[in-house]
């Protein structure tokens, strides 16, 4: 699932559904399954983003109903809230996750994730750096979200470096190239931005800028700027 590819996400869902069939009372499995529906929205592998998000919300609540002390389930619910642009609820759930399990890299990562999309990128950076420090094998996702923090706080060179680290872990994640393309445009390096855009289309030939902009949970002015930057990089 953390590869951020449609194939990895589909494989994760299959395994999680098999695990739930074996142990239908295990809270963490529902949390994981909720995440696969959450990532379907991001990856564009769902015909109905609204239905996928609703299913993710239902599964996260199921996980919490089975075990209210499941910190990761609260963090996942926070990520789902941020997709609904309910920023205060998103931050509250992720803060609760960290309070329940303060040494969990993934819960600290989720708090950084929601702070990013709530327009608080500079606040997100130390959380994401700490998550990477705590996780001996940080996934591509950690570095993609850190790249967003750097990008939205104007640290474009650091954003690009974080994207390169993400690609070392998963060469076929379009999201690293998306952040690279935006960062290069803002640095005035159009050639490099267009090269990143070409990689996005290699990975996802059906990439739609309109669809991508619709799922971004930033405040609308931020979404509009990102869409314009990606358009300048050659995406449609």
C-alpha positions in Angstrom: 0.0 0.0 0.0 2.8 2.4 0.9 4.3 2.1 -2.6 1.6 4.6 -3.8 0.9 2.6 -6.9 -2.4 1.2 -8.1 -1.0 -2.3 -8.2 0.3 -2.2 -4.7 -2.9 -0.7 -3.3 -5.0 -3.4 -5.0 -2.7 -6.1 -3.6 -2.9 -4.6 -0.1 -6.7 -4.6 -0.3 -6.9 -8.3 -1.3 -4.6 -9.3 1.6 -6.5 -7.2 4.1 -9.9 -8.6 3.0 -8.5 -12.1 3.4 -7.2 -11.3 6.9 -10.6 -9.8 7.9 -12.2 -13.1 6.9 -9.8 -14.9 9.2 -10.2 -12.4 12.1 -13.2 -10.1 11.7 -12.7 -8.5 15.2 -9.2 -7.2 14.6 -9.4 -3.4 14.6 -6.2 -2.7 12.7 -7.3 -4.6 9.6 -10.3 -2.3 9.1 -7.9 0.7 9.5 -5.7 -0.7 6.8 -8.6 -1.4 4.5 -9.9 2.1 5.1 -6.5 3.4 3.9 -6.8 1.4 0.6 -10.0 3.2 -0.2 -8.4 6.5 0.8 -5.5 5.8 -1.6 -8.0 4.9 -4.4 -9.1 8.5 -4.3 -5.5 9.8 -4.6 -4.5 7.3 -7.3 -7.5 7.9 -9.4 -8.4 4.2 -9.4 -12.0 4.7 -8.3 -15.0 5.6 -10.4 -16.5 7.5 -7.5 -14.1 9.3 -5.2 -17.1 10.3 -3.0 -18.1 6.7 -2.5 -14.5 5.6 -1.8 -14.1 8.3 0.7 -17.4 7.3 2.4 -16.3 3.7 2.5 -12.9 4.7 4.0 -14.7 6.8 6.7 -17.1 3.8 7.5 -14.1 1.4 7.9 -12.1 3.8 10.0 -15.1 4.2 12.3 -15.5 0.4 12.4 -11.9 0.1 13.5 -12.4 2.6 16.3 -15.6 0.9 17.4 -13.7 -2.3 17.8 -10.8 -0.6 19.7 -11.1 3.0 20.7 -7.4 2.9 21.8 -6.3 2.1 18.3 -4.2 5.2 17.7 -3.6 4.4 14.0 -7.3 4.3 13.4 -7.8 7.8 14.8 -4.9 9.0 12.6 -6.5 7.4 9.6 -9.8 9.0 10.4 -7.9 12.3 10.6 -6.6 11.9 7.1 -10.1 11.2 5.9 -11.4 14.3 7.6 -8.8 16.4 5.8 -10.0 15.1 2.5 -13.4 16.5 3.5 -11.6 19.8 4.3 -12.7 19.4 7.9 -9.3 20.6 9.1 -10.1 21.0 12.8 -11.5 17.5 13.1 -8.6 16.1 11.1 -6.0 17.7 13.4 -7.9 16.7 16.5 -8.0 13.0 15.5 -4.3 13.0 14.5 -3.4 14.7 17.8 -5.3 12.1 19.6 -3.5 9.4 17.7 -0.1 10.8 18.8 -1.3 11.2 22.4 -2.3 7.5 22.4 1.0 6.3 20.9 3.6 9.1 21.0 6.4 7.0 19.7 4.6 5.8 16.5 6.3 7.2 13.4 3.1 6.6 11.4 0.9 8.6 13.7 3.4 11.5 13.8 3.5 11.3 10.0 -0.3 11.5 9.8 -0.3 14.6 12.0 2.2 16.2 9.6 0.1 15.1 6.7 -3.1 16.9 7.9 -1.2 20.0 9.0 0.1 20.3 5.4 -3.3 20.3 3.8 -4.7 22.6 6.5 -2.2 25.2 5.2 0.3 24.8 8.0 3.2 23.4 6.1 6.0 25.0 8.3 4.4 23.4 11.4 4.3 20.0 9.6 8.0 19.9 8.9 9.3 18.9 12.3 6.6 16.2 12.7 7.6 14.7 9.4 11.3 14.9 10.1 10.7 13.2 13.4 8.6 10.5 11.8 11.4 9.7 9.4 13.9 9.7 12.3 11.7 7.2 14.2 11.1 4.9 11.3 14.1 2.7 10.3 12.6 2.1 6.9 10.6 5.2 5.9 8.5 4.7 2.9 8.2 6.9 -0.2 5.0 8.4 1.3 7.0 10.0 4.1 9.3 11.8 1.7 6.5 12.9 -0.7 4.6 14.5 2.2 7.8 16.1 3.5 8.4 17.5 0.0 4.9 19.1 0.1 5.8 20.8 3.4 9.1 22.1 1.9 7.4 23.2 -1.3 4.6 25.1 0.4 7.0 26.8 2.8 9.1 28.0 -0.2 12.0 25.6 0.2 11.9 24.2 -3.3 15.4 22.7 -3.5 14.7 20.7 -0.3 11.4 19.6 -1.8 13.1 18.3 -4.8 15.7 16.4 -2.7 12.9 14.8 -0.7 11.2 13.7 -3.9 14.4 12.1 -5.1 14.5 10.1 -1.8 10.9 9.0 -2.4 11.8 7.8 -5.9 14.8 5.8 -4.5 12.2 3.9 -2.5 9.5 3.6 -5.1 10.5 4.7 -8.7 6.9 4.5 -10.0 5.1 6.8 -7.7 3.6 9.7 -9.7 3.3 11.9 -6.5 7.0 12.5 -6.2 7.2 13.7 -9.8 4.1 15.9 -9.2 5.8 17.7 -6.3 9.0 17.9 -8.4 7.2 19.5 -11.3 5.6 22.2 -9.2 8.9 22.9 -7.4 10.9 23.2 -10.6 8.3 25.6 -12.1 8.5 27.8 -9.0 12.3 27.8 -9.4 11.9 28.9 -13.0 13.3 25.6 -14.3 10.8 24.7 -16.9 12.9 22.1 -18.7 13.2 20.0 -15.5 9.5 20.5 -14.7 8.6 19.2 -18.1 10.8 16.1 -17.6 9.1 15.4 -14.3 5.7 15.8 -16.1 6.8 13.3 -18.7 7.5 10.8 -15.9 4.0 11.4 -14.5 2.5 10.5 -17.9 4.8 7.4 -18.2 3.5 6.1 -14.9 -0.1 7.2 -15.4 -0.9 7.9 -19.1 -4.5 8.8 -18.1 -3.4 11.5 -15.7 -6.0 14.3 -15.6 -5.1 17.6 -14.1 -8.8 18.4 -13.6 -9.3 15.2 -11.6 -6.2 15.7 -9.6 -7.1 19.2 -8.7 -10.5 18.1 -7.5 -9.1 15.7 -4.9 -6.5 18.0 -3.5 -7.8 19.0 0.0 -6.0 22.2 0.3 -7.8 25.5 0.6 -8.9 26.5 -3.0 -6.4 29.2 -3.7 -3.6 26.7 -3.0 -5.2 24.2 -5.3 -5.5 26.8 -8.1 -1.8 27.7 -7.9 -0.7 24.0 -8.0 -2.9 23.4 -11.0 -1.5 26.4 -12.8 2.1 25.2 -12.1 1.3 21.7 -13.4 -0.3 23.3 -16.5 2.9 25.2 -17.1 4.9 21.9 -16.8 2.8 20.6 -19.7 0.1 18.6 -18.0 -3.6 18.7 -19.0 
